[in-house]
């Protein structure tokens, strides 16, 4: 797997999404986003591994398109701000315990954020006509938490939510345990 700096990942996504031939229409399946969660107990034993498809793929693409065009978006404080243009700062993966969670394209923050961790350096793999870009973060907790939502956020002078996902069922991380969250952005060519 090849490692990419976050700014290079952002530049790649922006240039790809801004091309006139690109469309984020779900039925064509050009871009898909998956979220993988792995829960480990206090001894490091894997106790749960789930992967889900992000139903709001278009929301992420829409944000990236707004970023490229210099339009505005709502930051995590609820304030609409001009994005300017450029790739900006780091990406963070966040987990939360909010309920009820019904993610929408207009979400600008998690319902009840618990913790955000800067995402690892992006890795890219290419298999056939698919390119996968993966970002991960690990969370450790001193007490037990039940996670119900995850998100991907970007820092550009302010924090902006790129993706917000409700888990199909709550995931309990035991005290002393670890949760690893991975966002996988898949670009399918030739569809």
C-alpha positions, 0 to 999 in steps of 0.5 A: 500500500502506498502512503499519501500525505493528507494534502495530496489525498485532498488535492486528488479528490478535489481534482477528480471530483471537479472534472466535468466527466465525474458525477456522484450519482449513486446508481453509477457507483463511481464513488463509494464510501465504506466504514469499518469498525474493529473493537478490541478488548483490554487484552487486544483480542478482536471482539467485533468487526463490522463494515458498512457502506456510507449512504451519504456518499453524495454529501462527502462529494458535495462538500469537496465540490463546494471546497473546490468552488470556494462556496460556503458550508456550515462549520461545527458551530453551526455558522455558515462560512466561505470555504475559500479554495484549497486543501487546508488542514488535517482530517479527523475521525470522530466517534459519538454516543448520540441518539437518535442518529439519523444522518442527513446531508445537512449535518454539520456535527455529530449528535453527541461527539465523544472523541476525535482523533487525527486520521492516519496518513492515507494509504492507497491501493489499486486493484483492477479498476478500483482505487481505495483510499483508506484513513484510520484512527484508533480510540482507547477508553478508560471506561466502557462506551457504547458508540452509535455514530462516527464521522469524518471531519476536515479542518480548514480554519474551522471544523467541517463534517465530511461524513456522518454515519449511524451504526446499524447497531450500537458498538460497545467498547469495554473499559481499557479496550480499543476501537479502530475506525477506518474510512475507505473511499473507493473510486470505481473507474470504467463503470 
